[in-house]
Amino acid sequence: MSKSLGNFFTVRDLLEGKTEFESLNGHEIRMAFLMSHYRNPIDLSHNRIVNARGAIREICENIAKLGSDVLKRLPAAKPIGPVLDCLKNDLDTAAATAELRARLQNKQKVPLTEDFIAAAVEALSLLGLDLLKQQTTVDYARLYDQERQEHPNSMLGWFEEKLAALRVKAKESRDFSEVDSMCAALQSAGVEVRMTQSGVFLIRQPDFDPLKLKGLE
C-alpha cells in the first residue's frame, strides 16, 4: 500500500477531492468508517461512499420529521439505550449505526416524539455526527412544517418558485422538458428536488455547490 500505487490517501486528500472519489465532507468520511467495526479491514470503495452518503441523507430527513420548530427546541436527553449498548460492546460502531438507523426508520410505526428525536441526536453526537443543524436537515424539516417556511437559501427559494411555475405550465401543455432540464441542473449541483401536494421543495445535500447554478437564474 502506497501513494505511488494509488491505494493510499489521507483524510485531507478525501476532503479536497484528490482521490478517485469525488470530494467528501467530514460526516461522509466518518460514516464510511463507522459502518465497519474497528477490528475489521475497511474497504473505502465507491460502493461504501454511496452507502455512507445515503445513510447521512436518510438520517438527516428522519431527525427532521417533526418540523423546523421542534429542531429548534429539542429537550436535553440521554442517548438511545440500545445504541449506547452497542458502543459499550467493544466499541461496535457498525452495530450502533445500524441500530440507530433502524430506530429512526421507525418500521414499527411508533409515534415520533421530541424526546425520541432528542435521544437520537445525542446518540449521533456520541458517534461524532453533528447533523442537527446541517443544511440538509434544516431543508428536510421544511417538508414537515405545518405552514410552509421560506427557503433559508435565497437562491434556492427563487428556484423553488421558478420550478413551481414551470410545473404548472407543463401540466397545461403536457410538455415537461423545461421542468426536467431544471431538475437535472439542480441535481447536478447537489440539490434534491421534491414535488409534493404542498409544492416544490429543494433540499441541499452535503455536496451542494451553488456555483453550478450560476447563470441559470
N, C-alpha and C positions, 0 to 999 in steps of 0.2 A: 504494500500500500504506500503510495507516494503521490506527490503533486504531479510529477512527470508522467505518471501513468493515468492521471486524471481521475483517480478514485479516492483522493484525499482533499478535503477542503475545510476551511474554518467557518465558524458561525458568521463572521463578518463577510466572508465570501458569499454565503447564502443570503444575507441581508442585502448585499449590494448587487445581487444577480450575476455574480462572476462564476457561476457553475452551469451545468447543463440544465438546471431548473430555472424557472423564472424567479424574479426577486421575491423573497418570502419575508413576512414580518415575524416579529418575535413570538407571537402567540401561535402562529402556524408551525414554527420550528419546535416550540415547546410541546405542542400537541403531538407532533410526529414522534417525539421521543417518549412522551408519556404513554403512548399506545403500546409500548413494549416494556416488559419487565427489565430492570437494570441488569439482571444477571444474564439476559439473553442478548445475542447479537442483534443489532438494529440495522436493517436494510433501508437506507434512505432512498427509496425508489420513487419514480413518478407516481406509482400507484399509492404509495404511502403519503405522498404530498397531497394527492387528490382527496384521500380519505381524511387527512388532517384538516384540510380546508373545509370539507363538507361537515366535519364534526364541529368546527368553530361556528360555521354558519347556522347549523342546527341548534346549537346551544344558545347562541345569541337570540334566535327567534323564540325559543322555548322560555327563556327567562323574561321575555318581553310581553308575554301573552296576557298580562293583566293591565297593560297600557302604560302610558307615559307617566301619569300621576303616581302610580304605585312604585315605579322605579325610583322616583324622587324621594319617597318616604318610607323605604323599606326599614322595618324594625331591626334591632340588633338580634342576632340569632346564633345558635351553635351549628356547626356543620352537620349535614345529614349523617346520621349514625352509621349506617352500613358502609357509606363511602369512607368514613374515618376508620372503620374496622379493617377495610382493605389496606389502608395505608399502614395500619399498625401491624399487619401481617407481612413482614419483610418488605415494607415499602412497595407494595404491589400497585404501582400506578396504573398499569393496564386494567386491572380489575376495578380499581377505583373509578377510572374514567368510564368504563363500561357500565358500572353500577349507576353512576351519576346520570349518564345519558339515558339509560333505561327508565329511570325515575322521572326525568324531565319529559320523556316522550309520553309518559302518563297513559300507558296502554290499558291500565286498569280503570281509566276514566274517573279517577278520584278528583273531586272539585279542587281546582288550584286555589291556594290561599297566599296571602302576603307572607305569612310565616314560612311556608314551604319554599317560596322563591328566595326569601332571605337566607334560609338554611342552604339552599343550592348555591347561592352567591358566595357564602362563606366557604363551602366545600371547594368551589372554583378557586377561591383565594389561596386555600391550602395547596392547591396544585400549581399555583403561580399564574393563574389565568384571571386577570382583572378585566372581565368583559362587560361589567355593568354599565360603564359609561362609554363604551366603544361606539363609534358612529353606526356600526351595523346594528347593534342592539337598540340604539335610540331610534333608528329609522324603522326597524321592525315594530317597535312599540306603537307607532302611529297607525299601523294596521288594526290595532285592537282598541284604539281610543273610541269612546262613545261619540265624541264630537271631533271631526277632522281638524288636525292641527297643521299649521303652515310647516313646510319643509324647513329644517334648520339650515339647509344649504340653499341659498337664494337661486343659484344657477339651476339646481335640480328642481326647485319649485317652479321655475319657468318651464322647464322641460315637462313637468307633470301637466301643467296647463296646456302646453302645446300638443302633447301626445293625446290628451283627453279630447281636444278639439279635432285632431286628425282622426281619432277613433269614431267620433260622431259623424264626421264627413264620410268616412269609409263605410259605415253601416248604411248610409243612404245610397252611396254609389256602388257598394259592394266591391270596391277596389281598395284593398288593404296594403298596397305596395308601399305607400308613404309611411304607414304605421310600422310595417315590417322593417323598413330601412332605418327608421329612427330607433326602434328597439334593438336592432343589430349594432348600431353605433353606441348606444348606451351600454349594452352588454360588453362590447369590446373595451369600454372604459372602466369596467369593473362595477357595473350597476345592475342589480336585479330588477326586472320590471314585473310588477304585479298589477293585474287588472281585475278589479272586483266590482260588485254592485255599487260600492261607495266611491268608485272612481279609480284613477291610476295612482299607483304608489311606486316610488323609486327608492330602492334600498342600496345604500353604499356598502360594497363588500370590502374586505381588507385590502384588495389590490386596486381600489378606486383611484383613477388618475384623471383629474379634471382637465388636464392639458389636452387629453384626447378628444374633448368635447368642444374645444375652441374652434370657432368658425362655423359651428352648427347652429348657433343661436340666431 
